[in-house]
Amino acid sequence: MVKKITTLILILFFFPIYSKLIPNENKIIVKVGNEIITSYDLENEIRTNLVFQKLDITQDNIDKFKNQAIKNLINRKIKSKEVKKYKIEEYDKTQYNAYLENLDKTLTNNFGLRSYFKNYNLNYDVFLDSVIVELKWNRLILQLYKNQVKINPQEVENELNSLLKSYQSKKRYELSEIQISKQEFSSEKYLEVSNFIKENGFKEAVKTYSISETKKNDGKLGIFDENQINKKVFNLVSKLNEGSFTEPLEIDEYVNIFYLERIIVTEESLDIEIEKEKIINKKKEEKLNLFSSSHFANLESSLKISFL
C-alpha cells in the first residue's frame, strides 16, 4: 500500500514538467527495473486513449489523461517482464482476433484498424503488443494458479437455483381497440358501447363506433411484449381476462377502449447444464482475477520504479 501511494505521489509531483509533450524530443522518463518508458511512449499512450474515447487531442485532455497513461505503461512493463521471465509465448488467438474485430467494427465501421491508427499518427504495432501482453499475462496467471482455483459446488447449486426461481414465462398480449373522439365521449356513451359489446361482440362494436384506422382490420393492434405496451395501457390490460375490455382511457384527443384477444405464454428454453457452466466459469474468472491482482501487487512492490 505504501509503495502504491508513493508511486501516485511521484506521478503527480513529477509529471507537470511533461504537460507539453514534444514529439521531436524523445526522453527516458521512467525506469521500471531495467525497462524504460520514454516520452514518446507516453505521448502515444495518451493519444491512443483519447482517440479510443473519441475525445479531441487538446492540451487539457492530455493533462487529464497523463497520470492514467503513465500508470498503464508501468503496469504493462511489469506484466511484460513477468511473462518474459516465465517464457510465455502462447496466448488465446481466438480472443485476440475477436477483440480486434470488435474494435475495428466499433471504431472504424470495419474500415481497417491499421489505417485508422495511421490516420491519427498512432503506433499500431505498439497497440497490438499491448493486447498480446495482456493475453499472455492471463495465460501466465492461469498456468500459475489453475490448481488453486477451487469452486464450491454448493455455491454453484445455490446460484443456479436462484436463477431458476427468478426465471419467468414470457407473456405477450394480443390487443384490439375502439377509438372514439374525446368530444363525442361521455359516461353515457361508454355505457352504450359496453352494452353493445356484451350483446354483439367487440368486432361488431369496432365497426359501429371506432374512428381509428384499425377499424379496417376489426380494431386489431397486434401482439405485444409487456415492455412494448404503454405503461398506462398495460396497467389496464394486465388486469383483464381474455375476451374482456378495459375502462376508457384518454390518449391525446381520443378515448380508447382496449380489448384483450388472448394472452400468449411462451416458455423460453433454459439449458441447465449451459447455465451451470456459465456460473462455474464466472466464479473461476473471479478467483483468477484475485490471483492476478495479488500476483501483480507483489511484483509491483518488488520492483524499483524511478522517475527521471
C-alpha positions as CSV (number, residue, x, y, z in Angstrom):
1,M,0.0,0.0,0.0
2,V,2.9,2.4,0.9
3,K,4.5,1.6,-2.4
4,K,1.3,2.4,-4.4
5,I,0.7,5.7,-2.5
6,T,4.4,6.7,-3.1
7,T,4.1,5.9,-6.8
8,L,1.0,8.0,-7.2
9,I,2.6,11.0,-5.3
10,L,5.6,10.7,-7.6
11,I,3.4,10.7,-10.7
12,L,1.5,13.8,-9.5
13,F,4.7,15.6,-8.5
14,F,7.0,14.9,-11.5
15,F,4.6,14.9,-14.4
16,P,3.6,18.6,-14.7
17,I,7.0,19.0,-16.4
18,Y,5.7,16.7,-19.2
19,S,2.4,18.6,-19.7
20,K,3.8,19.8,-23.1
21,L,4.5,16.6,-25.0
22,I,7.1,17.3,-27.7
23,P,7.2,14.6,-30.4
24,N,10.6,15.5,-31.7
25,E,12.3,15.2,-28.3
26,N,12.2,11.6,-27.0
27,K,13.4,11.2,-23.4
28,I,13.5,8.4,-20.9
29,I,11.0,9.5,-18.2
30,V,10.6,6.3,-16.1
31,K,12.6,3.2,-15.4
32,V,10.8,0.0,-14.3
33,G,13.5,-2.3,-13.2
34,N,15.8,-2.4,-16.2
35,E,12.9,-1.4,-18.6
36,I,12.4,2.1,-19.8
37,I,9.4,4.3,-20.7
38,T,10.0,7.2,-23.0
39,S,8.2,10.5,-23.6
40,Y,7.2,9.0,-27.0
41,D,5.6,6.0,-25.3
42,L,3.7,8.4,-23.0
43,E,2.5,10.6,-25.9
44,N,1.4,7.6,-27.9
45,E,-0.5,6.1,-25.0
46,I,-2.3,9.3,-24.2
47,R,-3.2,9.9,-27.9
48,T,-4.4,6.3,-28.3
49,N,-6.6,6.6,-25.2
50,L,-8.1,9.9,-26.4
51,V,-8.8,8.5,-29.9
52,F,-10.4,5.4,-28.5
53,Q,-12.7,7.5,-26.4
54,K,-13.4,9.8,-29.3
55,L,-12.1,12.9,-27.4
56,D,-10.2,15.8,-29.0
57,I,-6.4,15.8,-28.7
58,T,-6.1,19.0,-26.8
59,Q,-3.7,20.1,-24.1
60,D,-6.5,20.0,-21.5
61,N,-7.4,16.4,-22.4
62,I,-3.7,15.4,-22.5
63,D,-3.2,16.7,-19.0
64,K,-6.3,14.9,-17.7
65,F,-5.2,11.5,-19.1
66,K,-1.4,11.9,-18.4
67,N,-1.3,10.2,-15.0
68,Q,-3.5,7.3,-16.0
69,A,-1.4,6.8,-19.1
70,I,1.8,6.5,-17.2
71,K,0.2,4.1,-14.8
72,N,-0.9,2.0,-17.7
73,L,2.6,2.0,-19.2
74,I,4.2,1.0,-15.9
75,N,1.7,-1.8,-15.4
76,R,2.3,-3.1,-18.9
77,K,6.1,-3.1,-18.3
78,I,5.7,-5.1,-15.1
79,K,3.5,-7.6,-16.8
80,S,5.8,-7.8,-19.8
81,K,8.8,-8.5,-17.6
82,E,6.9,-11.3,-15.9
83,V,5.7,-13.1,-19.0
84,K,9.2,-13.0,-20.4
85,K,10.6,-14.4,-17.1
86,Y,8.3,-17.4,-17.5
87,K,8.8,-17.6,-21.2
88,I,5.1,-17.4,-22.0
89,E,4.8,-17.4,-25.8
90,E,1.3,-18.8,-26.3
91,Y,-1.9,-16.7,-25.9
92,D,-5.5,-17.0,-26.8
93,K,-5.5,-16.1,-30.5
94,T,-9.3,-16.6,-30.8
95,Q,-9.8,-14.0,-28.1
96,Y,-7.2,-11.8,-29.7
97,N,-8.8,-11.9,-33.1
98,A,-12.3,-11.4,-31.7
99,Y,-11.2,-8.3,-29.7
100,L,-9.6,-6.7,-32.8
101,E,-12.6,-7.5,-35.0
102,N,-15.0,-5.9,-32.5
103,L,-12.7,-2.9,-32.1
104,D,-12.5,-2.5,-35.8
105,K,-16.3,-2.6,-36.1
106,T,-16.8,-0.2,-33.2
107,L,-14.1,2.4,-34.1
108,T,-13.9,2.3,-37.9
109,N,-17.0,0.5,-39.1
110,N,-14.7,-2.2,-40.5
111,F,-12.6,0.4,-42.4
112,G,-9.4,-1.2,-41.0
113,L,-7.6,-0.6,-37.7
114,R,-4.1,-0.2,-39.2
115,S,-5.3,2.6,-41.5
116,Y,-7.2,4.1,-38.6
117,F,-4.1,4.2,-36.4
118,K,-2.1,5.7,-39.2
119,N,-4.7,8.4,-39.8
120,Y,-4.3,9.5,-36.2
121,N,-0.5,9.1,-36.2
122,L,-0.6,6.3,-33.6
123,N,1.6,3.3,-33.4
124,Y,-0.5,0.3,-34.3
125,D,2.3,-2.3,-33.6
126,V,2.7,-1.0,-30.0
127,F,-1.0,-1.3,-29.5
128,L,-1.0,-4.9,-30.8
129,D,1.8,-5.7,-28.5
130,S,-0.1,-4.3,-25.5
131,V,-3.0,-6.6,-26.3
132,I,-0.8,-9.6,-26.6
133,V,1.0,-8.8,-23.3
134,E,-2.4,-8.8,-21.5
135,L,-3.4,-12.1,-23.0
136,K,0.0,-13.6,-22.2
137,W,-0.4,-12.3,-18.6
138,N,-3.8,-14.1,-18.4
139,R,-2.2,-17.3,-19.7
140,L,0.6,-16.9,-17.0
141,I,-1.9,-16.4,-14.2
142,L,-3.9,-19.5,-15.3
143,Q,-0.7,-21.5,-15.5
144,L,0.4,-20.5,-12.1
145,Y,-2.8,-20.7,-10.2
146,K,-5.1,-23.1,-12.0
147,N,-4.7,-25.8,-9.4
148,Q,-5.7,-23.3,-6.7
149,V,-8.9,-22.3,-8.3
150,K,-11.4,-24.4,-6.4
151,I,-15.2,-23.9,-6.9
152,N,-17.6,-24.7,-4.1
153,P,-20.3,-27.0,-5.7
154,Q,-22.9,-25.8,-3.2
155,E,-22.4,-22.2,-4.2
156,V,-22.9,-23.1,-7.8
157,E,-26.1,-25.0,-7.0
158,N,-27.4,-22.1,-4.9
159,E,-26.8,-19.6,-7.7
160,L,-28.3,-22.0,-10.3
161,N,-31.4,-22.5,-8.1
162,S,-31.7,-18.7,-7.6
163,L,-31.6,-18.3,-11.4
164,L,-34.3,-20.9,-11.9
165,K,-36.6,-19.3,-9.3
166,S,-36.3,-15.9,-11.0
167,Y,-36.9,-17.4,-14.4
168,Q,-40.4,-16.5,-15.6
169,S,-42.5,-17.4,-18.5
170,K,-42.8,-14.7,-21.1
171,K,-46.2,-13.2,-21.7
172,R,-47.4,-11.5,-24.9
173,Y,-50.7,-9.7,-25.4
174,E,-52.9,-9.6,-28.5
175,L,-54.9,-6.4,-28.4
176,S,-57.7,-4.7,-30.3
177,E,-59.2,-1.2,-29.8
178,I,-62.1,1.0,-30.2
179,Q,-61.2,4.7,-30.6
180,I,-63.8,7.5,-30.1
181,S,-63.3,11.2,-30.3
182,K,-63.0,12.8,-26.9
183,Q,-65.6,15.4,-27.9
184,E,-68.2,12.8,-28.5
185,F,-67.4,10.7,-25.5
186,S,-69.3,10.6,-22.2
187,S,-70.2,8.2,-19.5
188,E,-73.5,7.5,-21.3
189,K,-71.6,6.8,-24.5
190,Y,-69.3,4.3,-22.7
191,L,-72.4,2.5,-21.2
192,E,-73.9,2.4,-24.7
193,V,-70.7,0.9,-26.2
194,S,-70.2,-1.5,-23.3
195,N,-73.7,-2.9,-23.7
196,F,-73.2,-3.2,-27.4
197,I,-70.0,-5.2,-26.9
198,K,-71.7,-7.5,-24.5
199,E,-74.6,-8.1,-26.9
200,N,-72.9,-8.2,-30.3
201,G,-69.1,-8.7,-29.6
202,F,-66.1,-6.4,-29.8
203,K,-65.6,-6.8,-33.5
204,E,-69.1,-5.5,-34.3
205,A,-68.6,-2.7,-31.8
206,V,-65.4,-1.6,-33.7
207,K,-67.4,-1.4,-37.0
208,T,-70.1,0.7,-35.3
209,Y,-68.2,3.1,-33.0
210,S,-64.4,3.2,-33.8
211,I,-62.9,6.1,-35.8
212,S,-59.4,4.6,-35.8
213,E,-57.5,3.4,-38.9
214,T,-57.5,0.0,-37.2
215,K,-61.3,-0.2,-37.9
216,K,-60.4,-1.6,-41.3
217,N,-58.8,-4.6,-39.6
218,D,-61.5,-5.2,-36.9
219,G,-59.7,-3.0,-34.5
220,K,-56.7,-5.3,-34.2
221,L,-53.5,-3.6,-33.0
222,G,-51.2,-6.7,-32.9
223,I,-49.3,-8.8,-30.5
224,F,-47.0,-7.1,-28.0
225,D,-44.5,-7.9,-25.3
226,E,-45.1,-6.3,-21.9
227,N,-42.3,-3.7,-22.5
228,Q,-43.8,-2.7,-25.8
229,I,-47.0,-1.5,-24.3
230,N,-47.6,2.0,-23.0
231,K,-47.5,1.8,-19.2
232,K,-51.0,3.2,-18.7
233,V,-52.4,0.8,-21.2
234,F,-50.6,-2.1,-19.7
235,N,-51.9,-1.3,-16.2
236,L,-55.4,-1.7,-17.6
237,V,-54.7,-4.7,-19.9
238,S,-52.7,-6.7,-17.4
239,K,-55.8,-6.9,-15.1
240,L,-58.0,-8.4,-17.9
241,N,-59.0,-11.9,-18.7
242,E,-59.0,-13.0,-22.3
243,G,-62.1,-11.8,-24.1
244,S,-62.7,-8.7,-21.9
245,F,-62.2,-5.0,-22.4
246,T,-60.8,-2.1,-20.4
247,E,-62.2,1.1,-19.0
248,P,-62.0,4.1,-21.3
249,L,-58.5,5.7,-21.5
250,E,-57.8,9.2,-22.8
251,I,-54.9,9.4,-25.2
252,D,-54.4,12.8,-26.8
253,E,-57.7,13.8,-28.5
254,Y,-59.2,10.4,-28.3
255,V,-60.7,7.9,-25.8
256,N,-59.7,4.3,-26.3
257,I,-61.2,1.1,-25.2
258,F,-58.8,-1.9,-25.4
259,Y,-59.8,-5.5,-25.8
260,L,-57.6,-8.4,-24.8
261,E,-58.0,-11.0,-27.5
262,R,-55.6,-13.5,-25.9
263,I,-52.5,-13.9,-23.7
264,I,-49.7,-15.9,-25.4
265,V,-47.4,-17.6,-22.9
266,T,-44.0,-18.7,-24.2
267,E,-41.6,-20.9,-22.3
268,E,-38.1,-19.9,-23.2
269,S,-35.8,-22.9,-23.1
270,L,-33.2,-22.8,-20.3
271,D,-30.4,-25.2,-20.7
272,I,-29.5,-26.0,-17.1
273,E,-26.1,-27.5,-18.0
274,I,-25.1,-24.5,-20.1
275,E,-26.2,-22.1,-17.3
276,K,-24.3,-24.2,-14.7
277,E,-21.2,-24.0,-16.9
278,K,-21.5,-20.2,-17.2
279,I,-21.7,-19.9,-13.4
280,I,-18.7,-22.1,-12.9
281,N,-16.7,-20.1,-15.5
282,K,-17.7,-16.8,-13.9
283,K,-16.6,-18.0,-10.5
284,K,-13.3,-19.3,-11.9
285,E,-12.7,-15.9,-13.6
286,E,-13.4,-14.1,-10.4
287,K,-10.9,-16.2,-8.5
288,L,-8.3,-15.8,-11.2
289,N,-8.7,-12.1,-11.1
290,L,-8.0,-12.1,-7.4
291,F,-4.8,-14.1,-8.0
292,S,-3.9,-11.8,-10.8
293,S,-4.3,-8.7,-8.6
294,S,-2.3,-10.3,-5.8
295,H,0.5,-11.5,-8.1
296,F,0.8,-8.1,-9.7
297,A,0.8,-6.3,-6.4
298,N,3.7,-8.5,-5.2
299,L,5.7,-7.7,-8.4
300,E,5.0,-4.0,-8.2
301,S,6.3,-3.8,-4.6
302,S,9.5,-5.7,-5.5
303,L,10.5,-3.6,-8.5
304,K,12.3,-0.3,-8.4
305,I,10.4,2.4,-10.3
306,S,12.4,5.5,-11.0
307,F,11.1,8.8,-12.4
308,L,13.8,10.7,-14.3
